[in-house]
Amino acid sequence: MALYLIGDVQGCDSALQRLLDEISFSASRDTLYMLGDLVNRGPDSAGVLRRVMGYGGAVQCVLGNHDLHLLAIAYGVRKPSRKDTLSGILDAPDRPAMLDWLRGQRMAILEQVEGHEVLMVHAGVLPAWTAIKTIALAAEVETVLRGPALGDFLHQMYGDEPTFWSDTLGGTARLRVIVNALTRLRFCDADGRMEFASKEGAGATPPGYWPWFDVPGRQTAGLTVAFGHWSTLGWLGRSDVLSLDTGCVWGGCLSALRVGGTGRSVGAKTSAMLQQELIQVKCEQAQKPG
């Protein structure tokens, strides 16, 4: 039995198939966690959803910003942009099944892997949130996604404000901060105020901000947080951080990380770290950045 994490697929179904073949994935034996952005920008988003759905409970997913974007288009909240490649889902006879499956996925997942806590999100976690709080806040969004008020929520989901978390937040503002942190976050300041304009790597951190995972005093620093979303950051394998968006749709690689078991350790304190083995396949460029 093996446990794998896979970064942003973004509609690149052929790359996903090659990666699953490379790791000899078996739904009867293994567990796979997808870190969001299953769809959009690549050539076959419908193929990705059908493939992942076909594995049943052996595959679990967190939702990313592109996955939520698909729901917003499907509910008439947003119009497709020129770079969107979602018509294969929106025009498909099994569109309802794919959208219902997407609505049933998680915003964050917390698992124990061989004594290590692994928190999985698409983008990031605000520094004041513990793992338990992150799961509880994610569940608030999941309830709305699966409920009758989804359309109303999607109409109000977009926007950068508020940029920071407060326990006193309620209603739409509260849900928007949760969604933005879990699906859009790259940089924030020491107080957890989010910055959304910058999309470069950690070497281009805006003045006064930090990559969210390097903010001093981050409450999730004592466990491993796995995420995607940040292709300009690329692969990062630390004891506390696993970054797995390696730019498949841009002509980079699609990455799977085997965790636990017989994988190799990454980092200096190997005895204290979760065992890791990175497996990658090269991808054809489906979109040009910019």
C-alpha positions as CSV (number, residue, x, y, z in Angstrom):
1,M,0.0,0.0,0.0
2,A,1.3,3.5,-0.9
3,L,0.0,7.0,-0.3
4,Y,0.6,9.6,-3.0
5,L,0.1,13.4,-3.3
6,I,-0.3,14.9,-6.8
7,G,0.0,18.6,-7.6
8,D,-2.0,20.7,-10.1
9,V,-3.2,18.7,-13.1
10,Q,-5.2,21.5,-14.7
11,G,-6.9,19.4,-17.3
12,C,-3.8,17.6,-18.5
13,D,-5.3,14.1,-18.6
14,S,-2.6,12.4,-20.7
15,A,0.1,13.6,-18.3
16,L,-2.0,12.3,-15.3
17,Q,-2.4,8.9,-17.0
18,R,1.4,8.7,-17.6
19,L,2.1,9.7,-14.0
20,L,-0.3,7.1,-12.6
21,D,1.3,4.5,-14.9
22,E,4.7,5.6,-13.7
23,I,3.8,5.0,-10.0
24,S,1.8,1.9,-10.8
25,F,-1.2,3.3,-9.0
26,S,-3.8,0.7,-7.9
27,A,-7.1,1.8,-6.5
28,S,-7.4,-1.5,-4.6
29,R,-4.1,-1.0,-2.9
30,D,-3.1,2.7,-2.9
31,T,-4.5,6.1,-1.8
32,L,-4.1,9.3,-3.8
33,Y,-4.6,12.8,-2.7
34,M,-5.1,15.5,-5.4
35,L,-4.1,19.0,-4.2
36,G,-6.6,21.0,-6.3
37,D,-6.9,22.6,-9.7
38,L,-7.9,19.4,-11.4
39,V,-9.4,21.4,-14.3
40,N,-8.8,24.3,-16.7
41,R,-6.1,25.5,-19.0
42,G,-5.2,22.0,-20.2
43,P,-6.8,20.1,-23.1
44,D,-9.0,17.6,-21.3
45,S,-10.5,18.6,-18.0
46,A,-13.5,16.3,-18.5
47,G,-11.1,13.4,-18.9
48,V,-9.3,14.3,-15.7
49,L,-12.6,14.3,-13.7
50,R,-13.9,11.1,-15.2
51,R,-10.6,9.4,-14.5
52,V,-10.4,10.5,-10.9
53,M,-14.1,9.8,-10.3
54,G,-13.6,6.3,-11.6
55,Y,-11.2,5.5,-8.8
56,G,-13.9,5.9,-6.2
57,G,-12.7,6.4,-2.6
58,A,-9.1,5.6,-3.5
59,V,-8.7,9.2,-4.6
60,Q,-9.5,12.2,-2.5
61,C,-9.3,15.8,-3.6
62,V,-9.1,19.3,-2.2
63,L,-10.6,22.1,-4.4
64,G,-8.6,24.8,-6.0
65,N,-9.4,28.2,-7.5
66,H,-9.9,26.7,-11.0
67,D,-12.3,24.1,-9.6
68,L,-14.4,26.8,-8.0
69,H,-14.1,28.8,-11.2
70,L,-15.7,25.9,-13.0
71,L,-18.6,25.9,-10.6
72,A,-19.0,29.6,-10.9
73,I,-19.3,29.3,-14.7
74,A,-21.7,26.4,-14.5
75,Y,-24.0,28.4,-12.2
76,G,-23.9,31.4,-14.5
77,V,-21.9,33.6,-12.1
78,R,-18.9,34.0,-14.4
79,K,-18.4,33.9,-18.1
80,P,-15.5,31.7,-19.5
81,S,-12.3,33.6,-20.2
82,R,-10.3,33.3,-23.4
83,K,-7.9,30.9,-21.6
84,D,-10.5,28.6,-20.1
85,T,-10.8,25.1,-21.5
86,L,-13.9,23.9,-19.7
87,S,-16.4,23.4,-22.5
88,G,-15.7,19.6,-22.5
89,I,-17.3,19.5,-19.0
90,L,-20.0,22.2,-19.5
91,D,-21.2,20.6,-22.8
92,A,-20.9,17.0,-21.7
93,P,-24.0,14.7,-21.2
94,D,-22.5,13.7,-17.8
95,R,-22.0,17.4,-16.7
96,P,-24.4,17.0,-13.7
97,A,-22.4,14.0,-12.4
98,M,-19.1,15.8,-12.7
99,L,-20.3,19.0,-11.1
100,D,-22.0,17.1,-8.2
101,W,-18.8,15.1,-7.6
102,L,-16.8,18.3,-7.5
103,R,-19.2,19.9,-5.0
104,G,-18.7,16.9,-2.8
105,Q,-14.9,17.3,-2.5
106,R,-13.0,18.9,0.4
107,M,-11.4,22.3,1.0
108,A,-8.8,20.8,3.3
109,I,-7.8,17.3,4.5
110,L,-5.8,16.3,7.6
111,E,-4.4,12.8,7.8
112,Q,-2.0,10.9,10.0
113,V,0.8,9.2,8.0
114,E,3.1,7.0,10.0
115,G,2.9,9.3,13.1
116,H,3.1,12.5,11.1
117,E,0.2,14.9,10.6
118,V,-0.2,16.0,7.0
119,L,-2.5,18.9,6.2
120,M,-3.5,19.2,2.6
121,V,-4.8,22.4,1.0
122,H,-4.6,23.9,-2.5
123,A,-2.8,27.2,-1.7
124,G,-2.0,28.0,1.9
125,V,-3.0,28.4,5.5
126,L,-3.1,31.6,7.4
127,P,-0.4,31.8,10.2
128,A,-3.0,32.1,13.0
129,W,-4.8,28.9,12.0
130,T,-4.0,25.6,13.6
131,A,-4.6,22.4,11.6
132,I,-7.8,21.7,13.5
133,K,-9.1,25.2,13.0
134,T,-8.2,25.0,9.3
135,I,-10.3,21.8,8.9
136,A,-13.2,23.4,10.8
137,L,-13.2,26.6,8.7
138,A,-12.9,24.5,5.5
139,A,-16.0,22.6,6.6
140,E,-18.0,25.8,6.7
141,V,-17.3,26.3,3.0
142,E,-17.9,22.7,2.2
143,T,-21.4,22.9,3.7
144,V,-22.2,25.8,1.5
145,L,-20.8,24.1,-1.6
146,R,-23.0,21.1,-1.0
147,G,-26.1,23.0,-0.1
148,P,-29.0,24.8,-1.8
149,A,-27.4,28.3,-1.4
150,L,-24.4,27.5,-3.6
151,G,-25.4,29.9,-6.4
152,D,-25.8,32.8,-4.0
153,F,-22.4,32.1,-2.4
154,L,-20.7,31.9,-5.8
155,H,-22.1,35.3,-6.7
156,Q,-20.4,36.8,-3.6
157,M,-17.3,34.6,-3.4
158,Y,-15.0,36.8,-5.6
159,G,-13.0,39.7,-4.1
160,D,-9.8,40.4,-2.2
161,E,-11.5,41.9,0.9
162,P,-11.2,41.3,3.7
163,T,-7.5,40.6,3.4
164,F,-7.1,39.2,7.0
165,W,-8.8,36.8,9.3
166,S,-10.7,37.7,12.4
167,D,-12.8,35.3,14.5
168,T,-15.5,38.0,14.5
169,L,-16.0,37.8,10.8
170,G,-19.4,36.4,9.6
171,G,-21.4,35.8,6.5
172,T,-19.9,36.3,3.1
173,A,-16.8,38.1,4.4
174,R,-15.9,35.1,6.6
175,L,-16.4,32.6,3.8
176,R,-14.5,34.7,1.3
177,V,-11.4,34.9,3.6
178,I,-11.5,31.2,4.1
179,V,-11.7,30.5,0.3
180,N,-9.0,33.1,-0.5
181,A,-6.6,31.6,2.0
182,L,-7.2,28.0,1.0
183,T,-7.2,28.5,-2.8
184,R,-5.3,31.8,-3.6
185,L,-2.7,32.5,-0.9
186,R,1.0,32.9,-1.6
187,F,2.2,35.9,0.5
188,C,1.0,37.5,3.7
189,D,2.5,39.8,6.3
190,A,3.3,38.9,9.9
191,D,-0.3,39.6,10.9
192,G,-1.7,37.4,8.3
193,R,-2.8,40.1,5.8
194,M,-2.9,38.5,2.4
195,E,-1.3,39.9,-0.8
196,F,-2.8,38.7,-4.1
197,A,-1.1,40.8,-6.7
198,S,2.3,39.0,-6.7
199,K,2.5,35.6,-8.5
200,E,6.3,35.2,-8.7
201,G,8.4,32.7,-6.7
202,A,9.6,33.2,-3.1
203,G,12.6,35.1,-4.4
204,A,10.3,38.0,-5.4
205,T,8.5,38.4,-2.1
206,P,6.9,41.8,-1.9
207,P,8.4,44.2,0.8
208,G,6.7,43.7,4.1
209,Y,5.4,40.2,3.3
210,W,6.5,36.6,3.6
211,P,5.7,33.4,1.8
212,W,2.8,32.2,4.0
213,F,4.8,29.2,5.2
214,D,7.7,31.3,6.4
215,V,5.7,33.7,8.6
216,P,7.3,33.6,12.1
217,G,5.0,31.8,14.6
218,R,2.9,30.0,12.0
219,Q,0.6,27.7,14.0
220,T,0.9,24.8,11.5
221,A,4.8,24.8,11.6
222,G,4.8,21.7,13.8
223,L,3.2,19.5,11.1
224,T,3.6,19.0,7.3
225,V,1.5,21.2,5.0
226,A,1.1,19.9,1.4
227,F,-0.1,22.3,-1.2
228,G,-0.1,23.2,-4.9
229,H,-1.2,26.4,-6.7
230,W,2.3,28.1,-6.8
231,S,3.9,27.0,-10.0
232,T,6.6,29.7,-9.9
233,L,7.6,28.3,-6.5
234,G,7.8,24.8,-7.9
235,W,8.9,21.7,-5.9
236,L,9.8,22.4,-2.3
237,G,10.3,19.4,0.0
238,R,10.8,20.4,3.7
239,S,9.8,18.7,6.9
240,D,7.0,21.2,7.3
241,V,6.2,22.2,3.7
242,L,5.6,20.2,0.5
243,S,4.9,22.3,-2.6
244,L,3.8,20.2,-5.6
245,D,2.7,22.5,-8.4
246,T,5.5,22.1,-10.9
247,G,3.8,23.8,-13.8
248,C,2.4,20.9,-15.8
249,V,0.1,23.0,-17.9
250,W,3.0,25.5,-18.7
251,G,5.2,22.7,-20.0
252,G,6.8,21.8,-16.8
253,C,6.3,18.5,-14.9
254,L,3.4,16.8,-13.2
255,S,4.6,15.6,-9.8
256,A,3.6,12.8,-7.4
257,L,5.0,12.5,-4.0
258,R,5.0,9.1,-2.3
259,V,4.9,9.6,1.4
260,G,5.6,7.1,4.1
261,G,6.7,3.5,3.4
262,T,10.1,3.0,1.7
263,G,10.6,6.4,0.1
264,R,13.7,8.4,0.6
265,S,14.0,11.2,3.2
266,V,14.4,14.8,2.1
267,G,16.2,17.1,4.5
268,A,18.8,17.0,7.1
269,K,16.9,15.5,10.0
270,T,15.9,12.4,8.2
271,S,15.0,10.4,11.2
272,A,12.3,12.9,12.2
273,M,10.9,13.4,8.7
274,L,8.2,11.8,6.8
275,Q,9.6,9.6,4.2
276,Q,9.3,11.1,0.7
277,E,9.9,10.0,-2.9
278,L,9.3,12.5,-5.7
279,I,8.2,11.0,-9.1
280,Q,7.7,13.3,-12.1
281,V,6.6,13.1,-15.8
282,K,7.4,15.8,-18.3
283,C,4.4,17.6,-19.7
284,E,3.6,19.2,-23.1
285,Q,2.9,22.9,-22.8
286,A,-0.8,23.5,-23.0
287,Q,-0.7,27.3,-22.3
288,K,1.9,30.0,-22.3
289,P,2.3,31.9,-19.0
290,G,1.0,35.5,-18.9
